[in-house]
Amino acid sequence: MKKVFTTKRLCRAGVIAALYVALTYAFGPLPFIPPLQVRLAEALCILPLFFPEAVPALYVGCMLSNISSPYVVYDVFLGSLATLIAAFGTYMVGRFFKNDGFRILLGGLFPVLCNAIIIPIVIVFLCNGTVGYESATAAYFAYALSLFLTESLWVYGLGTPLYFLLKKLLPRKK
């Protein structure tokens, strides 16, 4: 019988969560200033393609990172929920697709879309982040487009090299 929780997986999850927090806090307030999300930690969203323990690790790392968010009450739970949904979707892609191109393209799509759809809801509708926009709808779509672009940059721009580095470094399963 294969053990689900091993010491190695638990340690790896802790390291992933800690990396997410460290990479987020390394840029001070930049990860929390809309409309751009300068969060290099989002490159780690590619990790569920390799490690199932990355799913809860990214969720915990995101929760801890969002404690310093200006939208803390909502962002800790809803923003982290976006990461959890995205990480689980990425994990499922990794289970069903073996082609590197499909894994990266489809696996990365979950964090990009989840963040582009859910985070603007938190900012605009729950935290009244409509300053400078004519309407809540205009603000929502402006934030959604901005988050889609910046999330794509981090997930695909940094996540793709991370994917191939891990593929090269990890032992092959027989």
Secondary structure, DSSP 4 states (H G I P E B T S, - for coil): ---SS-HHHHHHHHHHHHHHHHHHHTTTTGGGSSS----GGGGGGGGGGT-TTHHHHHHHHHHHHGGGSTTHHHIIIIIHHHHHHHHHHHHHHHHH--SHHHHHHHHHHHHHHHHHHHHHIIIIIIS---TTSSSHHHHHHHHHHHHHHHHHIIIIIIHHHHHHHHHHHSPPP-
